[in-house]
Amino acid sequence: MSNKAEVIVIGGGVIGTSVAYYAAKAGKRVVLLDRGDIAAGTSGACDGFIIMQSKNPGPHLDLAMQSAALYRTLAAELDYDIEYMPCGGMIVAESEKQAQLLQGLIAKQKQAGLQVELLPIAQARQSEPLLAADLWGAAYCANDAQVNPIRLAQGFAQAARRLGAQIRPGVEVQALLEENGRVCGVKTGQGELRADYVVNATGVWAPTLLSPFGIELPIKPRRGQILVTEPLPPMLNHVLLCACYLIAKYHPEELDPTDRQHRLGVGLAVEQTAHGSLLIGSTREFAGFDRKTTLAGIEAVAQHARRILPALAKVNIIRTFAGLRPHTPDGLPILGPVEGLPGLIMAAGHEGDGIALAPITGQKVAEYLK
Ligand SMILES: Cc1cc2nc3c(=O)[nH]c(=O)nc-3n(C[C@H](O)[C@H](O)[C@H](O)COP(=O)(O)OP(=O)(O)OC[C@H]3O[C@@H](n4cnc5c(N)ncnc54)[C@H](O)[C@@H]3O)c2cc1C
């Protein structure tokens, strides 16, 4: 196997595989390395919301809308079933105060071109009948969708391989190689590999490879715990979030530390997968790299889910899991060249938006690899 490529992508999550696909599509000789397997990290332990209305107007929403447009034809382009469902999404408000928060966000999102509206609860229940009748209302966006993140990463990887990329699981990058001030490859347990560009798409682990250069990347793992139900007949027509999700994500300072649900950063996120299970999430906790679920987290998520969807009281949970969101202080991913380290391109730090932003991230990062 050659030890020279044009582009080395480190990380086989949705971001690394997307970068590998778009770079290979642009004609680059790509090698993707992952110390585990495709979707072994956060991309294999998350939900699959492609949700626009949770994004802040500005670069966050702009990128999400561009990504959503790419998603519409992605399964056909990759020739792979990524379980994409253009189902639309709702964010429910439990109180007038939460409805006002949504209304403020909606006004700005509409200016940015997103079609989103606040529905009274009676109207929201016409298309989502299992919502509790005493909720205040729900923001509705027809452009929201869902996807299977593991199949997404596999689809990107397989399509990249068809375009000539080498996908190499089980290869850990131990260090970046530098020559004359430029990153020129990687050192792995299986030897050195050289390239014109190295893309760091290692999610929550991205800072490790940069610290030897004195660069401290502000990416921190933010744990999310998810409950999985037994497969069920169709129950939900949309992906569902609640306003607490937005508060936990963007305004944790407004949470009440004496309330357990708030302390754990619980914000409801529910979707029904293609084979019928509901994924019910999730917490937002800074717990280091600990990927265990906790009784307190599971209980808090389940209680909140029952409040929003009372019918869930009769549903069996069959397992739980937790993933680590790559959190950044401003909520935006770190994309592009690194000042002072030519040859290195960053593609990490997507917090709770990496699935929604994967296609556009790959496309934009590939543009840096000229
Ligand atoms: C509970 C939860 C729910 C979420 N829900 C959503 C959602 O609904 N919608 C959405 O848009 N986003 C969601 N997210 C966020 C999304 O999952 C992440 O942003 C995304 O998966 C990050 O992908 P990534 O490719 O950057 O990282 P990862 O998937 O973690 O990939 C990084 C890869 O790098 C590899 N790696 C690390 N170090 C090395 C090394 N030294 N050498 C070789 N390989 C290495 C790892 O093995 C891993 O496979 C959620 C996250 C969580 C935790």
The ligand as an SDF file (V2000), in Angstrom:
LIG
                    3D

 53 58  0  0  0  0  0  0  0  0999 V2000
  -26.9070   12.2310   22.2660 C   0  0  0  0  0  0  0  0  0  0  0  0
  -26.5430   12.9220   20.9920 C   0  0  0  0  0  0  0  0  0  0  0  0
  -27.5460   13.2560   20.0880 C   0  0  0  0  0  0  0  0  0  0  0  0
  -27.2210   13.9240   18.9130 C   0  0  0  0  0  0  0  0  0  0  0  0
  -28.2040   14.1970   18.0150 N   0  0  0  0  0  0  0  0  0  0  0  0
  -27.9050   14.8540   16.8680 C   0  0  0  0  0  0  0  0  0  0  0  0
  -28.9340   15.1390   15.9320 C   0  0  0  0  0  0  0  0  0  0  0  0
  -30.0860   14.7430   16.0970 O   0  0  0  0  0  0  0  0  0  0  0  0
  -28.6130   15.8620   14.8280 N   0  0  0  0  0  0  0  0  0  0  0  0
  -27.3350   16.3130   14.6050 C   0  0  0  0  0  0  0  0  0  0  0  0
  -27.1190   17.0050   13.6270 O   0  0  0  0  0  0  0  0  0  0  0  0
  -26.3270   16.0010   15.4680 N   0  0  0  0  0  0  0  0  0  0  0  0
  -26.5950   15.2910   16.5780 C   0  0  0  0  0  0  0  0  0  0  0  0
  -25.6060   15.0010   17.4700 N   0  0  0  0  0  0  0  0  0  0  0  0
  -24.2470   15.4770   17.1810 C   0  0  0  0  0  0  0  0  0  0  0  0
  -23.5290   14.5530   16.2080 C   0  0  0  0  0  0  0  0  0  0  0  0
  -23.7300   13.2140   16.5860 O   0  0  0  0  0  0  0  0  0  0  0  0
  -22.0410   14.9060   16.1930 C   0  0  0  0  0  0  0  0  0  0  0  0
  -21.8740   16.2890   15.9580 O   0  0  0  0  0  0  0  0  0  0  0  0
  -21.3200   14.1280   15.0990 C   0  0  0  0  0  0  0  0  0  0  0  0
  -21.6120   12.7400   15.1820 O   0  0  0  0  0  0  0  0  0  0  0  0
  -19.8140   14.3520   15.1900 C   0  0  0  0  0  0  0  0  0  0  0  0
  -19.2300   13.6060   14.1480 O   0  0  0  0  0  0  0  0  0  0  0  0
  -17.6580   13.5710   13.9630 P   0  0  0  0  0  0  0  0  0  0  0  0
  -17.4110   12.8130   12.7020 O   0  0  0  0  0  0  0  0  0  0  0  0
  -17.0980   14.9470   14.1010 O   0  0  0  0  0  0  0  0  0  0  0  0
  -17.1030   12.7710   15.2360 O   0  0  0  0  0  0  0  0  0  0  0  0
  -17.1220   11.2050   15.5410 P   0  0  0  0  0  0  0  0  0  0  0  0
  -18.3100   10.5490   15.0150 O   0  0  0  0  0  0  0  0  0  0  0  0
  -16.8280   11.0610   16.9830 O   0  0  0  0  0  0  0  0  0  0  0  0
  -15.8770   10.6700   14.6890 O   0  0  0  0  0  0  0  0  0  0  0  0
  -14.5510   10.8710   15.1050 C   0  0  0  0  0  0  0  0  0  0  0  0
  -13.7720    9.6050   14.7650 C   0  0  0  0  0  0  0  0  0  0  0  0
  -12.3960    9.8620   14.9630 O   0  0  0  0  0  0  0  0  0  0  0  0
  -11.7830    8.6590   15.3810 C   0  0  0  0  0  0  0  0  0  0  0  0
  -10.5230    9.0030   16.0190 N   0  0  0  0  0  0  0  0  0  0  0  0
  -10.3260    9.7710   17.1110 C   0  0  0  0  0  0  0  0  0  0  0  0
   -9.0100    9.9260   17.3690 N   0  0  0  0  0  0  0  0  0  0  0  0
   -8.3580    9.2190   16.4120 C   0  0  0  0  0  0  0  0  0  0  0  0
   -6.9900    8.9880   16.1480 C   0  0  0  0  0  0  0  0  0  0  0  0
   -6.0140    9.5130   16.8920 N   0  0  0  0  0  0  0  0  0  0  0  0
   -6.6570    8.2130   15.0800 N   0  0  0  0  0  0  0  0  0  0  0  0
   -7.6210    7.6730   14.2930 C   0  0  0  0  0  0  0  0  0  0  0  0
   -8.9470    7.8650   14.5130 N   0  0  0  0  0  0  0  0  0  0  0  0
   -9.2990    8.6300   15.5440 C   0  0  0  0  0  0  0  0  0  0  0  0
  -12.8120    8.0360   16.3210 C   0  0  0  0  0  0  0  0  0  0  0  0
  -12.6310    6.6290   16.4000 O   0  0  0  0  0  0  0  0  0  0  0  0
  -14.1400    8.4180   15.6550 C   0  0  0  0  0  0  0  0  0  0  0  0
  -14.6490    7.3770   14.8340 O   0  0  0  0  0  0  0  0  0  0  0  0
  -25.8870   14.2920   18.6380 C   0  0  0  0  0  0  0  0  0  0  0  0
  -24.8710   13.9140   19.5220 C   0  0  0  0  0  0  0  0  0  0  0  0
  -25.2020   13.2260   20.6930 C   0  0  0  0  0  0  0  0  0  0  0  0
  -24.1110   12.8130   21.6260 C   0  0  0  0  0  0  0  0  0  0  0  0
  1  2  1  0
  2  3  1  0
  2 52  2  0
  3  4  2  0
  4  5  1  0
  4 50  1  0
  5  6  2  0
  6  7  1  0
  6 13  1  0
  7  8  2  0
  7  9  1  0
  9 10  1  0
 10 11  2  0
 10 12  1  0
 12 13  2  0
 13 14  1  0
 14 15  1  0
 14 50  1  0
 15 16  1  0
 16 17  1  0
 16 18  1  0
 18 19  1  0
 18 20  1  0
 20 21  1  0
 20 22  1  0
 22 23  1  0
 23 24  1  0
 24 25  2  0
 24 26  1  0
 24 27  1  0
 27 28  1  0
 28 29  2  0
 28 30  1  0
 28 31  1  0
 31 32  1  0
 32 33  1  0
 33 34  1  0
 33 48  1  0
 34 35  1  0
 35 36  1  0
 35 46  1  0
 36 37  1  0
 36 45  1  0
 37 38  2  0
 38 39  1  0
 39 40  1  0
 39 45  2  0
 40 41  1  0
 40 42  2  0
 42 43  1  0
 43 44  2  0
 44 45  1  0
 46 47  1  0
 46 48  1  0
 48 49  1  0
 50 51  2  0
 51 52  1  0
 52 53  1  0
M  END
$$$$
